Amino acid sequence: MTNSFHRVGQGPHPVLVLHGWFGHAHAFEPIEPWLSRDYFSYVFMDCRGYGGMRDAPGHYSIDEIAGDALALADALGFDRFDVVGHSMGGMAIERIAVRAPQRVRSMLAIAPVPCGGIAYDAATRSLLEAAAGDVGFRRTIIDRSTSGRLPAAWLQWKADCSMAHSSPDAFAAYLPAWADTDFSSEIIGCHRLKVLVGEYDPTFNLALMERTYLHRYRDATVEVLRNAGHYPMNETPLALVAAMEAFLRNG
């Protein structure tokens, strides 16, 4: 099985892009017109349970996402490639680097979940668990993850889009997959890595990245994107493209 995807660009430098818990392969559309299509080939993959893979069966695990991404790279003839991941996808690109370290050229993580998972208090965990079947809870989570500063219409659009493009069962299963998974002991730490976080992201912030990525990777840097929360592809698309491609071009 080859996961559904779409490609932006035909350049010689392939980049696999993995979406987050609230995303799908087209979640990066606001940045796509500004990508360097002659230099890069960006491949945006749907994880099982999302987008074109909404009805695909699976275990809905981080390791499964990584395995599917590697199978897609094989199908496309990509021997070596860069990896980009947002949120849950940020954890998945770490798993790709563990499974196939020689194939990963560099890693770019956007507001990522670290490979050790993240612990929530009981009330927050209950809210996250309830979000699988409730668009209102999804909207609340999106609002909180962007520090309550974005238009109501956008919050509703983002929540509705998430509901429309994800299977409730897969969405529910991916929560423990990213929140409770810990493969930090397997990290090799040899890859060039950059982390991008939004200044208004209350959870996946600079302090968390300094405790995790900067300790696990020898060649890691973190950059704070101003005026962004957890969704810089929507909030600050031009700034995100500039930061992404400045890093990917210099690898």
N, C-alpha and C positions, 0 to 999 in steps of 0.2 A: 504494500500500500504506500502510495506517495501522497503526502499531505498537500492540500490545496494551498496555493500561493499566488502572488503576483509579483512581477518583476518591473523595476524602474531602472532604466539605463542598460547600456550594452558595453560598458567600459571593461577594461582588462582586470580590474580589482574587485573580486566578488565579496559581498557583505551579506551575511545571513542576519535577519532582523526578527526577533521574537517579541511578541506582544505580552501585555500584562493580564492580570486577573479580570479586569473590566474591559479588555480590548478584544481585538481580532486582527486579521492581517491588514485590514484597511484603516486601523486606528491611527496610523501615521499620515493619513492623507493631507493634513494641513502643511506638512513639510515637503511633500513629494515634488511640487513644482520647482523647488529651489535646490534640489539635489544635483550634484555634478554627474550627469548621465553619461558623459563621454569618458569619464575617468573611472567611475564605479558601476558595478552591477548590483543593485540592491534587490534582495529577494526577501519578501515579507511573507512569512509562513503562518498559516492557521494551525494552532494547537488542536488536538482532538477535543471535540466538544464545542468548537468555536467556528463561526463563519461557514465556509464551505465544508468544514469537518464537523458541523454541529451534531450530526447524527452518527458520527463514527464511534464505534465502541472502543473502550480502552481502560487502562488502569488509572489514567489521569494523574500520573506521577511526574515529578521533575525528571527522573531518569528516562521516562518514556518520551517526554518532550525532546530531550537531548538525543535520544536514539532516532527519533523521527527526523530531527534536523540533520543529523549525519547521513541518514538515508536519502534525504532530499539533496544534500550536497553531492552525494554519489550519483544520483540520477541526473544532476545538472552538470556533472563532470568537474566539480570544484575540488581540486586536491588540497589546496590551502586557501584560507579565507579569513576575513575578519568576522567577528560576531558582535552584534548589538542586541541588548535586551532591556526591556522596560519592566520594572516592578518584578512580578513573578518571572518574567522572561530574563531578568537579570540574574536570578538564581540559576536558571536553565543554562545560560551561557557558561557559567562556572562549571556546570556538570559536563558540558561539551568539552571543555578544556581538560577536565579530569579523564574523560573517556578517550579523547584523541588529541593529546597535547601537541603532537607534531604537526597537526593540521591547522591549528589556530594561530593566525598571524598576530592578532591583537584583539583586545576585548574592550568594549565600551558599554558601561552599565549606566542606565538612566533611572534614577530613583529606585535602585534595586533592592530586592530582599536579599540579605546576605546568606551565604550557604549554610549558616548555622541556624537559620530560621529566626523567629521572633516571638517572644512571649507577650501575651496580652492579659490585662486584668479580666476578671470574669464577665463584667458587663460589656466590655468591648468585644470579647470573644463571642458572646451571645448575639450581639448585633451583627457581627460578621457571618455567623452561622445562619441567622435568619434572612440574610440578604439573598440567598439563593432563590427564594420564591417570592420576593417582595420588592417591587421597584422603588417603593418609598424608602426602605432601608438602604437600598443601593444609593439613592440620591443623598441620604444622610451621610453615608460613608464618603462619597465623593466630595460633599461639602466640607466635611471635617478634614479630609486629606489635602484640601486647598485652602485651609484656614478661614473658611466662611467669608470669602471675599469676592466670589464670582457671581455673575448674573443668574437669577433663578431659572431663566429660560435655558441657559446652557447646562445647568445642573440637571434639569429634567431631560434635556436632549441626551446627555451623556448616560444617564440612568436608563432611559428607554432604549438607547442603542445597545447598551450592555445586555439588557433583557432579550432584545431581538436577535442578537448574534451569539448567544451562548446557551447551551443546554443547562437547565437547572441542576440536573444530576452531576454533570461535569463541573459546573461552577462550585457546587457544594464539595465535591471530592478534591478539587484543587486547593481548597483552604488548608486542610491539614498537610497537603503536599508541600506547600511553600512555608506555612507557619511552623510546622513541626519537624520538617526534614533537617538533618544535620549531617553534612558530609565534610565538615571543616577539616577533619583529620586527614582527608585525602587530597587536600589542595597542594599542588606542587609549588605554586608561587613564582614560577619562572616567566610567566607571560607579561607582556607590556599591557597595562590596564589603566583606563581612566574612568572615573565615576563622576557623573553629573547629577547634582541634586538641586531642587528648587529651594529658594530661601524661605518659602512659606509652607514647605512640607513639614508637618509637625512630627512625623515618625521617622521617615527615611531621610534623615537630615545629616548634616556634616558630622555631628558628634558620633552618630552610629557608624558612619563610614570610616571615621578615624579609628574606632575600636575594632573594626573588622577588616575591611579591605586593605587598609594601610599597614596592618600587622601581618596579613597573610601573603601579600605580594611584594616582592622586592622592588619592582618597577611600577609603582602605582601612584596616581595623583588624583586629587579630588578638586572639582570646580563647582562653585555655587552659581546657579543661574538666577539672576535677579528678576524679581517680579513673576516668579513661577512657583507653583506648588508641586503636587505630585504628577501633573500632566503637562510638562513643558511642550510637548508636541502640539497641544491645543493652546496653551497660555502664551508661549513665547516661541513660535515656530522658527522664526528667522535666527534668533539667538541659538536655538538648539542645533540647527543645521551648521551654523558657523563653528560652534564648539565641536560638534561631531567630526566635521570634515577636516578641521585643523588638526585634530588628533589622528584620524585615519590616514591622512596624506603623509604624515611624518613618521610612519612606522617603518 
